[in-house]
Amino acid sequence: MSYRILYVEDNFQNKRLVKKILAARGYEVLEADDGLTGVELANRELPDLILMDISLPGIDGVEATQPIKAFEGTARIPIIALTANAMRGDRERFIAAGCDDYLPKPISTTDLLNLIGEYLR
């Protein structure tokens, strides 16, 4: 069985790179270009894990995380926050908002796969 990962990201290049990395490891990748679509896909598709960009059009990744974690059907789905704006205190802020973990951009392939592996074991 292949794990399904929802990647919520508005940057085409980031999406293409991460999708290539994950598909090569046998993961099925679902994609959303904005926070609202990410929430809708999470509710409809119930992925095994969500990679959530923080800087998104419309509602940002923090705002999108909250309804996913509030809904009983999606509350247990791990959400890993991704952001290029890595500042002191960001990790704590994203965890407090409901994300399960955090990776700064640019994303290291090894770190990404190791972190996903921790949550999908």
trRosetta pair geometry for C-beta under 8 A, 3 or more apart (Angstrom, degrees):
i j d omega theta_ij theta_ji phi_ij phi_ji
2 26 5.6 -136 -121 158 99 86
2 27 6.5 149 -178 -131 96 28
2 28 4.9 94 126 -23 125 100
3 26 7.9 78 30 112 80 86
3 27 5.4 -36 75 -124 89 85
3 28 7.1 -165 94 28 38 80
3 48 4.4 -84 -162 50 92 156
3 49 6.9 25 163 9 122 106
3 120 5.2 -6 -109 -148 162 141
4 27 7.4 138 -110 -175 21 79
4 28 4.6 -30 -105 75 73 108
4 29 7.8 170 -157 -83 60 18
4 30 6.2 37 178 -16 102 109
4 45 6.9 -125 141 155 145 114
4 47 4.5 -122 113 -135 96 79
4 48 5.3 125 54 2 64 92
4 49 8.0 170 94 32 49 67
5 22 5.9 -105 51 -159 142 150
5 27 5.1 9 4 172 118 130
5 28 7.1 157 21 79 67 53
5 29 5.6 -24 71 -109 92 65
5 30 7.0 -170 91 26 40 77
5 47 5.9 97 -127 178 16 131
5 48 6.6 -51 -73 61 59 89
5 49 5.0 -20 -115 72 85 94
5 50 7.3 161 -165 -95 65 26
5 51 6.3 36 170 -9 111 101
5 116 7.1 -23 -98 -139 142 129
6 29 8.0 129 -106 -164 21 55
6 30 4.5 -30 -104 74 69 109
6 31 7.7 172 -157 -79 60 19
6 32 6.6 19 -178 -2 102 110
6 38 6.6 125 152 -149 124 81
6 41 5.7 154 -134 116 132 120
6 42 5.9 -131 43 -82 172 76
6 45 6.7 136 -75 79 119 132
6 47 4.1 -165 -21 -1 97 159
6 49 7.5 -166 29 95 70 46
6 50 4.6 -17 68 -113 103 79
6 51 7.2 -168 94 30 52 66
7 15 6.4 143 120 -130 129 79
7 18 5.8 156 -135 108 152 135
7 19 6.8 -131 33 -71 157 81
7 22 7.7 -163 -49 3 132 157
7 29 5.8 -4 0 -165 118 103
7 30 7.1 162 19 78 67 52
7 31 5.5 -20 67 -108 92 67
7 32 7.4 -180 89 29 46 70
7 50 7.8 169 -82 -161 29 55
7 51 4.6 -4 -115 61 72 113
8 31 8.0 145 -90 -163 35 48
8 32 4.5 -17 -111 70 76 109
8 33 8.0 -76 -157 12 61 4
8 34 7.6 -38 -167 105 96 11
8 35 6.6 70 176 -101 136 46
8 37 7.6 162 -128 83 97 85
8 38 3.5 17 -105 -100 133 137
8 50 6.7 15 -5 -175 108 102
8 51 6.9 -174 27 91 66 60
8 52 5.0 9 53 -121 118 61
8 53 5.8 -133 105 22 74 82
8 56 6.7 -23 149 -92 103 147
8 61 6.7 147 100 -110 125 91
8 64 6.5 -159 160 121 166 160
9 14 5.2 -127 179 100 140 117
9 15 4.7 176 89 -75 124 89
9 18 7.1 123 -9 33 162 142
9 31 7.4 -62 44 -150 88 90
9 32 7.8 111 22 74 48 61
9 33 7.5 -43 85 -123 43 41
9 51 7.3 -9 -41 111 109 104
9 53 4.5 109 -106 -28 66 131
9 56 7.8 -120 -124 -97 24 101
9 82 7.5 -18 -90 74 107 135
10 33 5.3 73 -110 -175 67 70
10 34 6.2 48 -82 -80 109 63
10 53 6.6 -128 10 78 76 155
10 55 7.8 -95 35 110 120 72
10 56 5.5 144 -23 -133 119 69
10 57 5.8 111 -102 -1 156 95
11 14 4.1 61 87 15 113 112
11 15 6.4 172 87 -15 57 87
11 53 7.4 153 12 -115 97 159
12 15 5.7 -61 -148 38 28 112
12 16 6.2 28 158 -21 66 108
13 16 5.8 -54 -146 35 29 111
13 17 6.4 27 157 -17 64 108
14 17 5.9 -60 -150 38 29 109
14 18 6.2 18 161 -10 67 111
14 53 7.4 90 114 -88 152 131
14 105 7.3 -33 -119 -129 129 140
14 107 7.9 98 -149 5 96 121
15 18 6.3 -61 -142 42 25 102
15 19 5.9 26 160 -20 64 114
15 31 6.2 65 -158 -137 124 127
16 19 5.9 -58 -143 38 24 111
16 20 6.3 27 157 -21 62 108
17 20 5.9 -59 -153 33 27 111
17 21 6.5 25 153 -17 64 106
17 107 7.8 154 114 56 125 117
18 21 5.6 -52 -148 36 35 113
18 22 6.1 25 158 -13 68 110
18 29 7.6 148 119 -133 87 146
18 51 6.8 -149 176 105 151 164
18 107 6.9 39 -87 61 102 158
18 112 7.3 -138 -129 -164 93 157
19 22 6.0 -60 -143 43 28 105
19 23 5.8 26 161 -19 66 112
19 29 4.8 -171 -128 94 81 166
19 31 7.1 -20 -83 -72 126 121
20 23 6.0 -54 -136 38 24 108
20 24 6.3 28 160 -22 59 109
21 24 6.1 -64 -157 32 23 111
21 25 7.0 6 152 -6 60 110
21 109 5.5 -153 -130 -130 135 98
21 112 6.6 44 130 94 151 142
21 113 7.2 -125 163 -61 114 103
22 25 5.9 -68 -155 42 35 103
22 27 4.1 -63 174 63 95 127
22 29 5.1 107 91 -68 135 119
22 116 7.8 175 -112 -111 100 174
23 26 7.7 74 -174 -56 33 11
23 27 6.5 -92 -79 64 32 72
23 28 8.0 54 -106 -109 73 29
23 29 6.1 -72 -60 -2 87 119
25 113 6.5 164 -73 -125 163 117
27 116 7.7 -42 -77 165 152 149
30 41 5.8 172 147 173 130 134
30 45 5.7 121 -101 126 170 170
30 47 5.9 -133 29 -80 130 129
32 35 7.9 96 131 -97 127 11
32 37 4.1 177 -156 109 105 101
32 38 3.9 171 90 -75 155 66
32 40 7.8 149 -118 54 135 87
32 41 5.1 -147 -64 11 123 142
33 37 6.1 35 44 48 67 150
33 57 7.8 -6 138 40 86 112
34 37 5.1 87 59 16 78 104
34 38 6.9 -135 100 -11 39 93
34 56 5.4 134 -146 171 55 111
34 57 5.0 -60 -115 69 113 87
34 58 4.8 62 178 26 128 126
34 59 7.5 99 161 45 93 68
35 38 5.3 -56 -149 34 32 118
35 39 6.5 33 156 -20 67 100
35 56 4.5 133 -40 98 92 144
35 57 7.7 -157 5 75 88 45
35 58 5.5 -149 42 89 98 102
35 59 3.8 -115 90 83 142 84
35 60 6.0 71 -57 101 147 3
35 61 6.3 -147 -98 -79 109 36
35 63 6.0 48 170 80 157 96
35 64 3.4 -140 -160 -61 98 125
36 39 5.8 -49 -152 31 33 110
36 40 6.5 31 151 -15 64 106
36 58 5.3 -65 -10 134 109 151
36 59 5.7 108 -53 24 78 111
36 64 7.2 -121 -57 -104 31 104
37 40 5.6 -55 -148 40 35 113
37 41 6.1 33 155 -17 68 107
38 41 5.9 -56 -143 39 28 107
38 42 6.2 32 156 -22 63 107
38 50 7.3 96 -176 -157 109 125
38 52 6.8 101 179 -117 155 90
38 56 7.6 -58 -5 -144 136 167
38 64 5.1 36 78 -175 124 144
38 68 7.9 -52 131 -59 93 132
39 42 5.8 -54 -148 34 28 113
39 43 6.5 24 156 -15 63 108
39 59 7.8 11 -19 72 129 141
39 64 5.2 -138 -52 -153 97 84
39 67 5.4 34 -142 77 130 124
39 68 6.0 -133 -122 -58 74 90
40 43 6.0 -60 -152 38 28 109
40 44 6.2 14 157 -9 66 114
41 44 5.8 -63 -138 46 30 104
41 45 5.3 -7 177 11 72 121
41 47 7.6 25 137 -24 96 114
42 45 6.8 -62 -115 52 16 87
42 46 7.3 68 177 -88 50 33
42 47 6.5 -71 -120 19 64 98
42 50 6.1 -5 -101 -84 118 138
42 68 4.9 -20 121 -118 160 114
42 74 5.1 71 149 -138 106 147
42 77 6.6 -164 -159 65 108 162
43 46 7.7 2 -174 -61 16 69
43 68 7.7 -130 -55 -111 78 72
43 71 6.5 -12 -104 107 99 170
43 73 6.9 78 -141 86 67 125
43 74 6.0 -76 -90 -39 56 138
46 73 6.6 -83 -97 158 113 100
46 74 6.6 -137 -113 -94 71 81
46 77 7.2 -155 -159 -71 59 130
47 50 6.0 117 75 -69 128 74
47 77 6.4 81 76 -147 72 135
48 77 7.2 170 171 -135 16 90
48 120 6.0 57 144 -115 128 104
49 77 6.6 174 -106 -176 26 84
49 78 5.0 -18 -124 68 84 97
49 79 7.8 165 -170 -85 62 32
49 80 7.0 17 175 -3 107 104
49 116 6.3 134 114 -141 169 86
49 119 5.6 105 -106 109 127 133
49 120 6.1 -71 -36 -66 133 103
50 68 7.0 -32 6 179 167 163
50 77 5.8 64 -11 139 105 118
50 78 7.1 -173 31 96 71 51
50 79 4.6 -16 72 -110 109 75
50 80 7.1 179 92 25 56 65
51 80 5.4 -23 -112 68 62 101
51 82 5.8 25 178 -18 92 127
52 61 4.3 131 153 -154 102 112
52 64 6.4 -172 -148 85 125 120
52 65 6.0 87 164 -72 174 99
52 79 5.3 11 -6 -172 128 104
52 80 6.8 162 22 77 78 44
52 81 5.4 -38 76 -105 98 53
52 82 6.6 165 79 18 41 81
52 99 6.7 -132 54 -108 131 113
53 56 5.6 122 92 -63 103 96
53 61 5.4 -153 96 -66 42 131
53 82 5.2 -44 -97 75 53 99
53 83 6.9 117 -163 -85 58 60
54 60 6.0 19 172 172 58 107
54 61 3.9 -95 -111 38 39 131
54 62 6.4 34 -144 -31 89 83
54 81 5.7 43 -63 -169 102 103
54 82 6.9 -156 -13 78 82 45
54 83 4.0 -8 21 -83 127 116
54 85 7.1 -104 80 44 132 105
54 94 7.1 -84 -93 -99 125 120
55 60 6.4 -29 -115 -137 29 106
55 61 7.3 -23 -7 -6 25 108
55 83 6.5 104 -10 -132 91 91
55 84 7.3 -49 16 33 132 93
55 85 6.7 97 -43 -1 125 121
56 59 6.9 2 89 91 115 48
56 60 5.2 147 42 -131 84 45
56 61 5.6 117 -5 -47 117 73
56 64 6.9 8 51 -17 152 137
59 63 3.9 -118 -176 99 102 130
59 64 5.3 134 113 -58 112 80
60 63 5.2 94 53 15 66 103
60 64 7.0 -128 105 -5 33 94
61 64 5.5 -55 -140 39 32 111
61 65 6.3 41 157 -30 65 102
61 81 6.1 123 136 -132 138 89
61 82 7.8 -156 -118 49 166 63
61 83 7.5 -142 38 -71 149 102
61 94 8.0 -5 112 -129 114 108
61 99 7.9 31 144 -73 107 126
62 65 5.8 -50 -151 25 29 115
62 66 7.2 37 153 -29 59 99
62 81 7.9 26 -76 -116 69 130
62 93 7.6 -42 -106 142 136 97
62 94 6.7 -118 -95 -116 94 67
62 97 4.5 -62 -151 -172 94 162
62 99 7.9 -72 -109 -30 64 111
63 66 6.2 -46 -159 16 34 115
64 67 7.2 -61 -164 37 37 95
64 68 6.7 32 149 -15 68 115
65 68 5.7 -70 -155 41 36 113
65 69 6.0 22 159 -12 75 113
65 79 5.5 149 -127 133 104 166
65 81 7.5 -32 -67 -80 144 100
65 94 7.9 113 -12 -163 169 77
65 97 5.6 83 77 132 136 102
65 98 4.5 166 142 78 112 116
65 99 5.6 -62 -133 -62 156 76
66 69 6.1 -63 -144 42 26 102
66 70 6.1 23 158 -22 64 114
66 97 6.6 -75 -65 180 88 85
66 98 5.8 156 -91 2 49 150
67 70 5.3 -57 -137 39 35 114
67 71 6.2 34 164 -24 69 105
68 71 6.5 -58 -150 30 25 105
68 74 4.8 -88 -166 125 71 131
68 75 7.6 156 140 -89 57 39
68 77 6.7 -74 168 61 113 119
68 79 6.6 107 98 -65 142 138
68 98 7.5 145 70 135 89 139
69 74 7.4 -88 -72 108 24 89
69 75 5.4 69 -162 -131 46 68
69 79 7.3 -84 -61 3 102 137
69 98 3.9 -133 -8 -164 161 133
70 75 7.0 -150 52 -91 4 99
71 74 4.8 37 80 34 108 99
71 75 6.2 -162 78 -46 47 81
72 75 5.8 -31 -131 -4 26 121
74 77 5.1 -36 -170 8 71 122
78 100 4.4 -70 -150 37 81 158
78 101 7.2 12 -179 10 110 102
78 119 4.2 -101 48 -160 171 140
79 98 6.8 31 51 123 139 85
79 99 4.8 -102 102 -128 103 65
79 100 5.5 129 51 7 58 90
79 101 7.9 177 95 34 47 64
80 99 6.8 85 -131 -172 16 106
80 100 6.6 -51 -73 66 57 90
80 101 4.8 -19 -116 73 82 95
80 102 6.8 177 -167 -81 68 21
80 103 6.1 24 166 -1 114 103
80 115 6.2 103 -120 137 147 129
80 116 7.4 -82 -14 -80 155 70
80 119 7.4 -135 -50 -14 112 155
81 94 4.1 -85 7 -168 166 146
81 99 4.2 -12 -32 -140 108 163
81 101 7.2 -161 24 98 75 43
81 102 4.6 -15 64 -109 101 77
81 103 7.4 173 86 28 54 59
82 102 7.8 166 -77 -157 33 56
82 103 5.4 -13 -105 70 77 91
82 104 7.8 129 -154 -130 57 12
82 105 6.0 69 174 -50 92 100
82 107 6.7 -22 -141 -74 122 119
83 86 6.3 148 95 -65 94 64
83 90 6.6 -124 66 178 142 143
83 94 7.8 -159 -6 -70 130 142
83 102 7.7 -27 19 -160 99 99
83 104 6.5 -45 73 -125 68 58
83 105 6.2 -126 113 6 21 100
84 104 7.4 89 -120 -174 27 75
84 105 4.1 -49 -83 69 70 120
84 106 7.5 31 -113 -55 91 50
85 90 7.2 164 109 -101 78 148
86 90 5.9 -130 -145 38 48 153
86 104 3.7 8 -76 -123 141 127
86 105 7.5 -174 -34 39 108 58
87 90 5.0 111 56 -39 69 111
89 92 5.5 -59 -159 44 56 112
89 93 5.9 59 145 -26 81 106
90 93 5.5 -59 -147 37 33 113
90 94 6.2 26 160 -16 70 107
90 102 6.9 157 120 -168 93 152
91 94 6.1 -60 -149 37 26 106
91 95 6.3 24 155 -16 64 110
91 102 4.6 -158 -121 51 77 154
92 95 5.8 -55 -144 39 30 111
92 96 6.2 32 155 -20 64 109
93 96 5.8 -56 -148 37 27 112
93 97 6.4 25 153 -19 62 109
94 97 5.6 -56 -148 37 33 112
94 99 4.2 -20 157 37 93 138
94 102 5.1 114 72 -85 145 121
95 99 5.8 -80 -87 72 37 83
95 100 7.6 48 -123 -144 76 12
95 101 7.7 28 -90 -94 93 25
95 102 7.0 -82 -49 -27 86 116
99 102 6.3 78 122 -67 138 83
100 119 7.0 98 111 -107 146 132
101 115 6.0 -171 124 -167 153 121
101 119 7.4 -130 5 -57 135 127
103 107 5.9 49 138 -119 128 91
103 108 7.9 -130 -167 33 118 78
103 111 6.1 146 -134 129 120 117
103 112 6.3 73 -154 -91 170 71
103 115 6.3 -148 -64 19 122 167
104 107 7.9 -179 97 -85 41 55
107 111 7.0 -142 -172 72 69 107
107 112 5.1 46 173 -59 117 124
108 111 3.9 71 72 12 109 109
108 112 6.5 -178 83 -13 54 84
109 112 5.8 -57 -147 37 27 113
109 113 6.2 18 161 -11 65 110
110 113 6.2 -61 -145 41 26 104
110 114 6.1 24 159 -18 64 112
111 114 5.8 -58 -142 40 27 111
111 115 6.1 24 161 -17 64 111
112 115 6.1 -63 -148 38 23 106
112 116 6.3 21 157 -15 63 110
113 116 5.8 -53 -143 39 31 111
113 117 6.1 37 155 -24 63 109
114 117 5.6 -56 -149 36 28 116
114 118 6.7 36 152 -26 63 100
115 118 5.7 -44 -153 24 34 115
115 119 7.0 19 155 -7 62 105
116 119 6.1 -68 -156 43 34 102
116 120 5.9 5 159 0 72 119
117 120 6.2 -69 -130 49 27 95
117 121 6.4 48 166 -50 64 95
118 121 6.6 -41 -155 -2 22 113
